[in-house]
């Protein structure tokens, strides 16, 4: 699979976000207020599922999967 411009952009965004999140800039109240205004979908877009899942407990994931299996 070739490396595309979209791949580069996604990686670059993730690197910038990681740098931003680890820096002092993230500590400022102005940034906190800005982040509160962004829709959750925008904040999570581009994060791989593994990054999202590793922040959840095993019990939470299993409960969600169980809920999905009962609704389908």
Rosetta silent file (secondary structure, phi, psi, omega in degrees, C-alpha in Angstrom):
SEQUENCE: XXXXXXXXXXXXXXXXXXXXXXXXXXXXXXXXXXXXXXXXXXXXXXXXXXXXXXXXXXXXXXXXXXXXXXXX
SCORE:     score description
SCORE:     0.000 S_00000001
   1 L     0.000  126.422 -178.193    0.000    0.000    0.000 S_00000001
   2 L   -72.992  153.129  176.697    1.558    3.341   -1.027 S_00000001
   3 L   -83.385  119.559 -173.632    2.177    6.161    1.412 S_00000001
   4 L  -103.975  170.842  175.473   -0.202    8.969    0.451 S_00000001
   5 H   -62.232  -37.285  177.623   -0.439   12.671    1.130 S_00000001
   6 H   -63.264  -39.120  176.304   -3.402   11.889    3.388 S_00000001
   7 H   -60.437  -45.388  179.421   -1.205    9.486    5.375 S_00000001
   8 H   -61.096  -46.821 -179.277    1.385   12.237    5.776 S_00000001
   9 H   -60.757  -42.892 -179.645   -1.227   14.772    6.865 S_00000001
  10 H   -63.263  -46.194  179.220   -2.715   12.370    9.419 S_00000001
  11 H   -62.700  -41.558 -179.129    0.710   11.567   10.887 S_00000001
  12 H   -64.135  -42.519  177.502    1.661   15.244   10.975 S_00000001
  13 H   -61.645  -42.697 -179.312   -1.578   16.146   12.782 S_00000001
  14 H   -65.338  -39.463  177.893   -0.991   13.400   15.323 S_00000001
  15 H   -64.801  -44.449  179.067    2.593   14.565   15.941 S_00000001
  16 H   -63.917  -41.407  179.250    1.481   18.164   16.374 S_00000001
  17 H   -64.033  -42.975  178.813   -1.314   17.154   18.699 S_00000001
  18 H   -62.264  -42.297  178.794    1.052   15.034   20.815 S_00000001
  19 H   -64.630  -42.628 -179.781    3.529   17.933   21.025 S_00000001
  20 H   -63.390  -44.425 -176.829    0.736   20.338   21.878 S_00000001
  21 H   -67.767  -28.109 -176.944   -0.714   18.056   24.556 S_00000001
  22 H   -90.248  -12.717 -176.134    2.643   17.577   26.273 S_00000001
  23 L   -87.658  172.226  179.387    3.639   21.231   26.301 S_00000001
  24 H   -67.425  -24.767 -179.098    2.888   24.060   28.692 S_00000001
  25 H   -57.732  -36.918 -178.613    0.537   25.577   26.149 S_00000001
  26 H   -64.956  -24.230 -178.382   -1.993   22.873   26.918 S_00000001
  27 H   -74.204  -18.263 -174.704   -2.032   23.961   30.549 S_00000001
  28 L   -69.965  147.899 -178.801   -3.399   27.403   29.751 S_00000001
  29 H   -68.782  -27.877  178.257   -7.030   28.149   30.510 S_00000001
  30 H   -63.121  -42.126  179.923   -7.511   29.648   27.041 S_00000001
  31 H   -67.361  -40.355  177.274   -6.722   26.309   25.434 S_00000001
  32 H   -58.600  -43.870  179.605   -9.059   24.507   27.827 S_00000001
  33 H   -64.743  -39.681  178.428  -11.873   26.848   26.840 S_00000001
  34 H   -63.347  -44.774 -179.081  -11.131   26.327   23.146 S_00000001
  35 H   -64.174  -33.386  178.946  -11.178   22.545   23.539 S_00000001
  36 H   -65.566  -27.278 -177.837  -14.524   22.709   25.334 S_00000001
  37 H   -81.833  -18.630 -178.292  -16.020   24.419   22.289 S_00000001
  38 L   -79.912  139.173  176.008  -14.903   21.721   19.849 S_00000001
  39 L   -65.062  146.444 -179.101  -17.293   18.865   19.139 S_00000001
  40 H   -55.785  -37.789 -179.929  -16.124   15.529   20.504 S_00000001
  41 H   -59.481  -38.550  179.225  -16.111   14.066   16.986 S_00000001
  42 H   -69.202  -38.792 -179.364  -13.529   16.651   15.910 S_00000001
  43 H   -67.072  -36.897 -175.593  -11.331   15.972   18.928 S_00000001
  44 H   -89.419  -15.806 -177.878  -11.356   12.221   18.387 S_00000001
  45 L   -59.293  133.246  177.790  -11.096   12.258   14.593 S_00000001
  46 L    92.239  -13.668  176.515   -7.867   10.776   13.396 S_00000001
  47 L   -79.921  133.021  177.700   -7.139    8.879   16.586 S_00000001
  48 L   -68.332  150.017 -179.501   -6.710    5.172   15.930 S_00000001
  49 H   -53.679  -34.383 -179.864   -9.178    2.888   17.709 S_00000001
  50 H   -60.177  -37.968  179.094   -6.324    1.415   19.742 S_00000001
  51 H   -66.017  -38.873  179.425   -5.653    4.830   21.309 S_00000001
  52 H   -71.259  -44.630 -176.539   -9.269    5.218   22.287 S_00000001
  53 H   -67.605  -33.676 -176.717   -9.685    1.677   23.587 S_00000001
  54 L   -70.072  -10.690  176.810   -6.582    1.663   25.747 S_00000001
  55 L   -90.331   -4.781  179.045   -8.117    4.441   27.837 S_00000001
  56 L  -103.097  151.732  175.932  -11.098    2.234   28.702 S_00000001
  57 L   -76.528  158.107  177.244  -11.169   -0.536   31.241 S_00000001
  58 H   -58.702  -39.528 -179.489  -11.614   -4.098   30.093 S_00000001
  59 H   -63.013  -40.849  178.544  -14.931   -4.177   31.939 S_00000001
  60 H   -63.501  -43.437 -179.873  -16.198   -1.108   30.068 S_00000001
  61 H   -64.627  -46.336  179.953  -15.264   -2.604   26.693 S_00000001
  62 H   -62.915  -40.292  178.231  -16.856   -5.954   27.543 S_00000001
  63 H   -63.710  -40.830  178.888  -20.037   -4.265   28.792 S_00000001
  64 H   -65.816  -43.212  179.157  -20.286   -2.222   25.602 S_00000001
  65 H   -64.091  -38.425  177.637  -19.743   -5.284   23.406 S_00000001
  66 H   -63.691  -42.084  178.646  -22.370   -7.184   25.372 S_00000001
  67 H   -62.573  -41.699  178.950  -24.805   -4.307   24.919 S_00000001
  68 H   -63.229  -42.134 -176.559  -24.131   -4.285   21.173 S_00000001
  69 H   -67.844  -27.577  179.587  -24.693   -8.022   20.861 S_00000001
  70 H   -82.778  -21.927 -179.519  -28.083   -7.792   22.601 S_00000001
  71 H   -90.120  -12.991 -178.886  -29.324   -4.938   20.410 S_00000001
  72 L  -100.253    0.000    0.000  -28.438   -6.621   17.106 S_00000001
